[in-house]
């Protein structure tokens, strides 16, 4: 599909020569992954991206759907440009903090933040219900107990003033940076949509700004090119809220365009310059000043230790537990005070540990994938690739080795996948309905795909 004429004119004002840029938009999109450092080792066979320690560009796009390691959260498929967030944050030298990813779906940046700040509390928010479901799945697979979820309109964060030390607003945009891999983005683009996106972005920023602490940092990013949704928004933040510059600088040798907008440092990524899509990022600081008094903490009732004896040993470390309806929720002790403040202002979702079903207690899928799972608490069944794919398709598994009756952790190559309920030589498949693999490749296709996956992504579990 041809590029919109207005878009081409816009890009001519941004780039000295658009020929290479337009040529790149007609080429196949590069494929990159970011490894989960808590679940796997770095790849020695590939060179990491200079701006992301665990980010790699792959030589081809393998069949991720047929890779059990992908479903286990060993890695995340993510655009290489977006991973530049890591290099910027590394220069800020932030200590354990409260972090908000305000527009978090599908979860790439939220999982990245959880890995970069394992001792911090990360709240990943998504307004749209369908996208919030995807966010919940992807963050559960990543496995970090310091990551909690919410589903709020940005206006909901006004109930939590001066709380977050770091805020990421990867705002909805006109999607110009996706023109290479998404033809629909080209078809839907117009100058009117750019204007609509810019107004929506300012509303989001206006609603979020009060919940940023004085002295806190806002990372603003988009996957678009035009100045109206990028540099103009930074200028507006300076005028409207007195946003201040944050000192950071990336190596000039990297194929990233860095510039200053009224003293605010910015980053641009273009597809003809690096193996990624279009991306813009800027960081600003909220002026120092007095903080509003925090809200009172939520008075949610924690279960007594004697009521937790059946399941408290399912997690490593120190946790508190509560019951919400038919679910047992797990709250990390290290963040309990902060979580009480959060929960007093917003509905949040911590780790779901289990579901109460009559007298039975069914461990959750999120627990199976959690980094804090105490694996000796459960019997474990290693699966080969064929069995793992059948499990991920929610098929019944037969002719399994005899094991203790009850809930068993299904694993592949050392990576947990989910739960089975052992019944003699048969096991009920408890993999979530909405997560299962829908494609039905034949045996030859499965074998060939797995052989190629091992060559392209030769992982070792952590």
N, C-alpha and C positions, 0 to 999 in steps of 0.2 A: 504493500500500500504506500502511495506517495506521501511524503511529509507535507503537512499543512503549510501553505504559502506564508501565513503569518508567523508560524514557528520558524521557518527558514530565515525570514527577515530578522526575527529576534536573535537567532543564533549568529547571524552575520554581525550583529552589534556586540556580541560577547566574545567571539573568536576571530583572530586575524585571518584565518583560513579555515573555512568550513568543509573543504573537500574531504579531508581525512576523517573528520567527524562523521559526515554523512556516509562515507564508505564503511566506517565501523558499525553504523546502525544496520547495515545490510548483512553483516557477517554473523556467524553463530555466536551466541553468548558464551563466554567462558564459564566454567563451573568451578566453584570453590567450596571448601568445607572448613569448619572450625571445630577442632577436636575438643572434647570435654576433658580438661586436665585431671579431673578427679576420677575418670573412668578409663583413660587410655594413655599410652605413652606417645611422645612426639614421633612423627614419621621421619625416619632417616633417609628414605628413598626419594623424598621430595624436599625442595627448599621452601622454608616458611616465608610468608609474606613479611617484608621488613617492618610493617606497622602492626603485625599481630603474631605473637609468638606461636600460637597453635593454629594459625590460618594457612591454608594451602590451596593453590590452584591445581586442579586435576588435569591430566592430559586428555581426558575424555569424560563424557557423562555416562557413568555406569547405571545399572538398574538399582537405584537406592531402595526401591520397594522390596526387592528380594534380598536385602541385606539385614539380617537380624540385629547386627550391631547398630545400625541406624535406628531401629525401633527401640533398642535398649538405651538410647541416649548417649552412645559413645562419641557421636559427632552430630553436627548440625549443618545443613546445607545453607550457605549464606553468601550473599554477594561480597566480593572481595573489597569493594569500595567502603561498604558499611563498617568493615572491621577496623578502619582507621580510627574509629572511636577509641580503641585501646591506646593507641600512641598518644592521643591528646590527653586522655585521663592519666596516663602514667606520669605526665609532666606536672600534674596538679598535686601529687603527693598527698592525697587525702587519707586521713586516719579512719577507723571504723565509724560509720556514719549512717544516717537515714537517707535512703535513695528512693526516688519515685521515677518509674518509667510510665509516663502518663498516657501514652498511646501505644501500648506494648505489643499487640498482636502483629505477627504470629508468634513472637517470642524470641527472635534472634538476639536483639539487643538486651532484653531482660536476662536471658541466660548468660550472655556475655558479662553483664554487670555482676551477676551472682558469682561467676567464676573469678572476676577481677577483685571483688570485695567479699571474700567468704566470711569475714567477721562482721560485716555490716548487715543491716536489715534492708531488703529490697522489696518494695511494693510495686507489682506489675498490674497496671490498670488497663482495661479495655471497655469502651462504652457499648459497642455493638455486640449483641448476644451471640450471634453465630461466630464472630471472630474471637469472643471471649472463650468459647468452647475450644477453639484451636489453640489459643494461648494456654489454657489449662492443660491440654494434652502435651504440648511441647515443653512446658516448664516442669511438668511431672516427670517426663523422660529425662530431663537434665538432672533432676534429683536433689537439688539444694534445699535444705530445710530453712535457710535464711530468706527464702523467697516466698512471699505471700501474695494473694490475688485480690483484686476488687473489680467491680463492674459499675463504674460511675460515670456520669457526665462530668466534664471538668469542673462545672459549678459546684459539685459536691465537695471539692477540696477546700472550699472557703470555710468549711466547718473545722479545718485543721490549720490554723494560721501559724506561720513561723516554725514549721516542723522539719522540713526536709533540708538537708545539707547539700544534696546534689539532686538535680531534677533533669531528666531527659524528656524533651518534647520533640519526638520524631513525628511531626504533625502530618495529617492528611494533606495531600497536595495535588497538583494537576498531573503528576506522574510523567513528566517529560523524560526523566531519567530511565524510564522503563520502555521507551519506544523500540528498543532493539528486540526485547524478548516478549513484548506484549503488543500485538497489533491493535487490540481493542483500545489501548491507551491512546494510540494515534487517532483512531476513529472518533473518540470522545473528546479530544482536545479542542479548545477554542479559547480565544481571548476572554470571552465571557466566563468560561470555567476557571481561568487563571484569576480573574477578579473575584469570583465566588470563593475560591480556595483561600485567597489572601484575607478576605473578610472573616472566614471561618477560623483561620489561623490566629488572627488577632483576638477573636473571642476566646479561643482556647488559652492563649497566653494571658489574657486579662483575668480569666478565672483561676489560673494556676499560680500566678505571681504571689498572691498573699500567703500561700502555704510554703513558700521558699523562705528559709531563715535569712535574716539580715547577715550579709557576708557569704551567703550560700551561692552556689554556682548553677546556672541554667545552661544546659547544652541544647541548642536549637538545631534541628536538622530536617532536611527534606530530600526527596529523590526527584528533584526538578531543577531546571537551569535558570529560569527567568529571575531577574532582579527583584521583581515585585514580591515574590514569595520568599526571597532570600535576603539580600542585603537591605532592601527597604524595610523588612521586618526588624532587622537589627537596629537600624536607625530609629524606627518607631519605638522600640524598647528603650532606647536612650532618651528619647524625647518624653515619652509617656511615664516611664518609671525611674529614670535616672540610672539605667543599667550601665555598669562600669566594665572596663576592659579586664580580661584575664590574661596573664602572661604565659604564653606557650608558643613554641616554634618547632616545626618538624624539619628534618634534614632537607636541604634544598635539592639533593640528588634524587630524592623520591619523586615519582611522576605524578605529583599532586600540585595543584595551583593554590598558592597561599597569597593572601592579600589582606590589607587593612581597610576597614570601613569606619571612618571617624575614630580611629584608634582601636577598634575591635578586630582581632585577628580572625580570619575566615579561611575555610578550606573548600576547594572544589575538586571534584573528580569527573573526568571525561572518559568515555569508552575508547577513544582512539589513543589515549595516553597510558592506560593501565588495563589489566585484565578484570575489569569490573564495569558496573553501570554508572549512571549519573548520580551524584551525591553532593550535598552541601552541608557544611557544619560550621557553627560558630559557638563560642562560649562567652557568657557574660556573668558578671557578679552583681548580686543585689547589694545596694549600698548598706554599709554598717549602720546600726541604730538599735534602739531598744526593741526587745522582743515582747510580743503579747504574752500574757500569762497562759500557760498550757491549760487545755481543758481538763476536767476531772477524768480520771481513768475509768474505764468500764468496770463494772462490778460483776462480770460474768463468773459463774461459780465453777471452781476447779474440783475435780474428783479427788476424794481422799485417797491416800496411798493404798489403803487396804482394798479399795474398790478398783484398783488398777493392777492387782497382782496377776491377772490373767494375761495382760498385754504389755506391761511396762518394760519387760525385758525384750520386746520386739525392736526397740531402738537403742542405739549406742548413745552415750552421753546423758545429759540431764534434761528431762522434759517434764512438763506438766500436761494434764489431760482434762478435757471437758467433754460433755455430751451435748450434742445439738440434734434434737430429734432422734433418729435411729443411727446417728454416726458418732464415733469417738474421734475427737480432734486432738492433735498434738501441738503443743506450744513450746518452742525452745526456751529453756530457762534463761539463756544469755540475753534474750530480747524480750523477756516477759513484760518488763515495765513499759517499754516502747510499744509493744503490742496492745497493752491495756489502753494506752493513750489513743492509739490508732482505732481500736475497737470501740472506744467511747465516742468517736466522731464519725466513723465510717463502718459499713458492713464489709468485713474482710474474710478471706478464706485461707486459713493456715493448712498444714498438712492433715489430710483426712487419713486417719490410721486404720479404721475398721468400720464395718457396718454391722449393727446388731440385727440378727435375724432369728427371732424367737430366743432359744437358749444358745444359739450358735453365734459366733463372732467371726465374721468373714474379713480377713485382712484386705486392705484396699490395693488397687493397682498402683497408686502413688507410693505406697509403702514398699512394694516390690522393687521399685526403681529408685528409691531414696538412697542417698549416699550414707545416711545414718542407719539403714537397716542392719540389725544384728543378725547376720545370716545363720549363725549356729542355733538360733531359736527355732529354725524350721528345717524339715527335711528338704533336700535339694535334688533335683533330677536334671542331669546334663542331657541336652538334646543335640543330635547332629543337625546338619543344615536342612535335610528333608523334613525331619520332625519339627524343627523350629518354624519352618514356613507353614507347615500344617497347623501348628499351634497358633501362629499369627493370623491364619485364615479362620480361626475358631473351629477347626475340625476336631472331632473326637480322636483321641490317641489310644491305640491299642497295643497289646504285646509289650507293655512296659515292664521294666524290672520290678520285682516285688518290693514294696516299700511300706512304711507305716501309713495307716489310713489317716486321712485328714488333709490339711492344706500343705501343699508341696510347692516349693519355688522352682519354676521352670527356668533353666539357664542355658545360654549358648556361649561356648568359648570363655566361660567365666563371667559373662554379663547376664544379670537377671533380666527376664522378659516379662514375668507375671506369674499367676497362680494356677495350679491344678488342684483338684480335689481327688485324692487317690481313693479308688474303690477296687480293691483286689488288683487284677492286671489291667484294669481300665481306669481312666482318669477323666473326670469332667473338666472341660476347658472353661476357665473363668476369665479369659482375655476379654476386655471390654468390647461390646458390640460396635460402638462407633469408631473404634480404632483399627478394626481388623482389615487385613489385606483383601481387596475385592477381586484383583486380577487372578486368573486361573491359568497360569502357564503350564505347558506340558513338562514332563520330567527332563527332557533334553534341554529345554530352555532354562529351567531352573539350575541345572548343573553348569551349563555354559556361563550363565550370569554370575554364579558364585565363584567360578574359577577366575573370571575376569575381575570381579570385585576384590578378590584377594591380591591380585596383581596391582590393581590401581590404588587400593587403599589397604596396605598391609599393616593392620593394627595389632597391637598387643595390649591386653587389659592392664590397668594400673595395679 
